[in-house]
Amino acid sequence: MRDPAQQLRGVLLFLTALLLFALLDATAKHLTAFFAVPFMVWVRYLVHFLFMLATVAPGEKGALVTTRHPWLMILRALMLVGVTLFMQLALQTLPLAETSALVFTTPLLVALLAGPLLGEKVSGRAWIATAVGFAGALLIARPGGALAGIGVVYAGAAALCYALYQILTRKLVGSETQLRLLFYTALVGTICMAFAPFTHWDGRWPTLSEAALLCSLGLYGGVGHFLMIRAFREAPASTLAPLLYVQLVWATLLGWLVFAHLPDLWAVLGMAVIGASGLWLALAERGAGGRRGAD
């Protein structure tokens, strides 16, 4: 059993990781005005890959690439690349907070997809939470609202990719180390987006500040995922999962501070509905896990 100080460390690491992910999205939104999204995605994974080569690979060596499930590992990594690509495409036309909220329908999608893909029973609670959560998404992306339709489609695609990524993570986490899972995302992302410098770069070299921001995408992503791995070692998932929606707070604050944008009342209501439904589902699963542990 983890002691309170250990759990507190896990919570702090988790909240820091969420802040880094929000910073990644805010930085990416800023850079979409200057660079093509595929080029930015390639830089993000290249920096992540080089970061792991410098910090982790010397100690792990071949353990980072040796796996019994190479195709599932590659598919999982491709899903995360899809998340990054569609998220940044959405951020070209949508505000930061609203985009984050739409992508945060992911836990609800996971609850539904776990049935057919993992053989888990989908409870009535999951169906209710999903219906309520998608009602919240409709409040944000309401017909006649200010959000661009194509941006909403991209955000929905990012949420679907993220849900499949989490499903594949559940399938692989029992047989693969966390560092190997992290390394494969960096490796596959770098390789599959390697076309971008040839097809989506206009030849203009970034300024020093732009280059620093581009590199920060990989550092935010790599360090954020590393801190999240450490957080789950320090505290149980049942403690951390309800905190996931703090990222919406970070996204709203950064959207206001960096882009001078605050969601309108309907969008705030939709974000609250999505957060509440996901939080209710997470707390319900936490309670169910506790009851199972007591059996």
C-alpha positions in Angstrom: 0.0 0.0 0.0 1.4 3.4 -1.0 2.0 5.9 1.8 0.3 9.4 1.6 3.6 11.2 0.7 4.1 8.8 -2.2 0.6 9.4 -3.5 1.1 13.1 -3.2 4.2 12.9 -5.3 2.2 10.9 -7.9 -0.6 13.6 -7.9 1.9 16.4 -8.4 3.7 14.6 -11.2 0.4 13.9 -12.9 -0.7 17.5 -12.6 2.6 18.7 -14.0 2.3 16.3 -16.9 -1.2 17.7 -17.7 0.3 21.2 -17.6 3.0 20.2 -20.1 0.4 18.7 -22.4 -1.6 22.0 -22.3 1.6 23.9 -23.0 2.2 21.6 -26.0 -1.2 22.4 -27.4 -0.9 26.1 -26.8 2.5 26.2 -28.4 1.3 24.2 -31.4 -1.6 26.5 -31.9 0.7 29.5 -32.0 3.1 27.8 -34.5 0.3 26.8 -36.9 0.4 30.4 -38.1 4.0 29.9 -39.4 4.5 26.2 -40.2 2.5 23.4 -41.8 1.1 20.9 -39.3 2.7 17.7 -40.7 6.1 19.5 -40.4 5.4 20.4 -36.8 4.3 16.8 -36.0 7.5 15.5 -37.4 9.6 17.9 -35.4 7.6 17.0 -32.3 8.4 13.3 -32.6 12.0 13.8 -33.8 12.8 15.8 -30.7 11.0 13.3 -28.5 13.0 10.5 -30.2 16.4 12.2 -29.8 15.5 13.1 -26.1 14.9 9.4 -25.4 18.1 8.3 -27.3 20.1 10.7 -25.1 18.4 10.0 -21.7 17.0 6.5 -21.7 18.5 4.4 -24.5 22.0 4.1 -23.0 20.7 2.3 -20.0 17.9 0.3 -21.7 19.7 -0.6 -24.9 17.9 -3.4 -26.9 15.1 -3.6 -24.3 13.6 -0.5 -25.8 12.8 -2.2 -29.1 12.5 -5.9 -28.2 8.8 -6.8 -28.2 6.5 -9.8 -28.7 3.8 -7.6 -30.3 5.5 -5.4 -32.9 2.5 -4.8 -35.0 0.3 -3.8 -32.0 3.1 -1.5 -30.8 3.3 0.2 -34.2 -0.5 0.5 -34.5 -0.6 2.1 -31.0 2.1 4.5 -31.9 0.3 5.4 -35.2 -2.8 6.2 -33.2 -0.9 8.7 -31.0 0.5 10.3 -34.2 -3.1 10.6 -35.4 -4.0 12.3 -32.1 -1.2 14.8 -32.6 -1.9 15.4 -36.2 -5.7 15.9 -35.9 -5.3 17.9 -32.7 -3.0 20.4 -34.4 -5.2 20.6 -37.5 -8.2 21.3 -35.2 -6.2 24.0 -33.4 -5.7 25.8 -36.7 -9.3 26.9 -36.6 -10.6 26.2 -33.1 -9.9 27.9 -29.8 -7.6 26.0 -27.4 -10.1 25.4 -24.6 -12.9 24.2 -26.9 -10.6 21.9 -28.8 -9.3 20.3 -25.6 -12.8 19.8 -24.3 -14.0 18.0 -27.5 -10.9 15.7 -27.4 -11.7 15.0 -23.8 -14.7 12.9 -24.9 -12.0 10.2 -25.2 -12.7 8.5 -21.8 -16.3 8.2 -22.8 -15.3 6.6 -26.1 -13.0 4.2 -24.3 -15.8 3.1 -22.0 -17.8 2.1 -25.1 -15.0 0.6 -27.2 -13.7 -1.5 -24.3 -16.7 -3.7 -24.8 -16.2 -4.9 -28.4 -12.4 -4.5 -28.5 -11.4 -5.8 -25.0 -14.4 -8.0 -24.1 -15.2 -5.8 -21.1 -18.9 -5.4 -20.1 -20.2 -1.9 -20.9 -22.3 -0.9 -18.0 -25.5 1.2 -18.1 -23.5 3.9 -16.2 -21.0 4.1 -19.1 -23.9 4.5 -21.6 -25.4 7.3 -19.6 -22.1 9.1 -19.0 -21.3 8.8 -22.7 -24.7 10.2 -23.8 -24.4 13.1 -21.3 -20.8 13.8 -22.4 -21.7 13.9 -26.1 -24.6 16.3 -25.2 -21.9 18.5 -23.7 -19.9 18.2 -26.9 -22.9 19.3 -28.9 -23.2 22.4 -26.7 -19.6 23.3 -27.7 -20.0 22.5 -31.4 -23.6 23.5 -31.7 -25.0 24.2 -35.2 -24.9 27.9 -35.9 -22.2 28.4 -33.4 -18.9 30.2 -34.0 -16.7 27.0 -34.3 -15.5 25.9 -37.7 -17.1 22.6 -38.8 -13.9 21.2 -40.2 -12.1 21.9 -36.9 -14.8 20.0 -35.0 -14.3 17.1 -37.3 -10.6 17.1 -36.7 -11.1 17.3 -32.9 -13.5 14.3 -33.2 -10.9 12.3 -35.2 -8.3 13.1 -32.5 -10.6 11.9 -29.8 -11.3 8.6 -31.7 -7.5 8.0 -32.3 -6.9 8.8 -28.6 -9.5 6.3 -27.5 -8.0 3.6 -29.8 -4.5 4.5 -28.4 -5.8 4.0 -24.9 -7.5 0.7 -25.7 -4.2 -0.6 -27.3 -2.3 0.6 -24.3 -4.5 -1.5 -22.1 -3.8 -4.6 -24.2 0.0 -4.0 -24.2 0.7 -2.7 -20.7 0.8 -6.2 -19.2 3.6 -7.4 -21.5 5.5 -4.2 -22.4 7.5 -1.8 -20.2 6.3 1.8 -20.0 9.6 3.1 -21.5 9.3 0.7 -24.4 5.8 1.9 -25.1 7.0 5.5 -24.9 10.0 4.8 -27.2 7.9 3.2 -29.9 5.7 6.3 -30.1 8.7 8.5 -30.7 10.4 6.1 -33.1 7.2 5.4 -35.2 6.2 9.0 -35.2 9.6 10.1 -36.4 9.6 7.5 -39.2 6.0 7.9 -40.5 6.2 11.7 -40.6 9.6 11.8 -42.2 8.0 12.9 -45.5 7.0 16.2 -44.0 10.3 18.1 -44.4 10.1 17.3 -48.2 6.4 18.0 -48.8 5.3 20.4 -46.1 8.3 22.8 -45.6 8.6 25.9 -47.6 12.4 26.1 -47.2 12.3 29.0 -44.7 14.5 28.3 -41.8 12.9 29.0 -38.4 14.2 31.9 -36.4 15.9 31.1 -33.1 12.7 31.7 -31.1 10.7 29.6 -33.6 13.2 26.8 -33.4 13.1 26.8 -29.6 9.3 26.6 -29.7 9.3 23.8 -32.3 11.8 21.8 -30.1 9.6 22.5 -27.1 6.8 20.5 -28.7 8.9 17.3 -28.4 10.1 18.2 -24.9 6.6 18.9 -23.6 5.4 15.6 -25.1 8.3 13.5 -24.1 8.8 14.8 -20.6 5.0 14.9 -20.0 4.6 11.3 -20.9 7.6 10.4 -18.8 6.2 12.2 -15.8 2.8 10.5 -16.3 4.5 7.1 -16.2 6.3 8.1 -13.0 3.0 9.4 -11.6 1.3 6.0 -12.1 4.2 4.3 -10.2 3.6 6.6 -7.3 -0.2 6.7 -7.1 -2.9 4.3 -8.2 -4.9 5.0 -11.4 -8.1 5.3 -9.4 -6.6 8.3 -7.6 -5.2 10.0 -10.7 -7.9 9.4 -13.3 -10.4 11.9 -11.8 -7.7 14.6 -12.0 -7.4 14.3 -15.8 -9.9 17.1 -16.4 -7.6 19.6 -14.7 -6.1 19.9 -18.2 -9.2 21.7 -19.3 -8.5 24.3 -16.6 -4.9 24.7 -17.9 -6.2 24.9 -21.5 -8.7 27.6 -20.6 -6.1 29.6 -18.7 -3.6 29.4 -21.5 -6.2 30.2 -24.1 -7.0 33.4 -22.2 -3.4 34.4 -21.4 -1.8 33.6 -24.7 -4.7 34.1 -27.2 -7.0 36.4 -25.2 -9.9 34.0 -25.8 -12.4 32.9 -23.2 -15.2 30.4 -24.1 -18.7 31.7 -24.3 -21.4 30.6 -21.8 -22.6 27.6 -23.9 -19.1 26.3 -24.4 -18.3 26.6 -20.7 -21.5 24.7 -20.0 -20.5 22.0 -22.5 -17.1 21.8 -21.0 -18.6 21.4 -17.6 -20.9 18.7 -18.8 -18.1 16.7 -20.5 -15.9 17.1 -17.4 -18.7 16.1 -15.0 -19.7 13.0 -17.0 -16.1 11.8 -17.4 -15.4 12.5 -13.7 -18.6 10.6 -12.7 -17.5 7.6 -14.8 -14.0 7.7 -13.4 -15.2 7.8 -9.8 -17.7 5.0 -10.5 -15.0 2.8 -11.9 -12.8 3.7 -8.9 -15.6 2.5 -6.6 -16.2 -0.6 -8.6 -12.5 -1.4 -8.5 -12.5 -1.0 -4.7 -15.4 -3.3 -4.3 -13.8 -5.9 -6.6 -10.6 -5.6 -4.5 -12.6 -6.3 -1.4 -14.3 -9.5 -2.8 
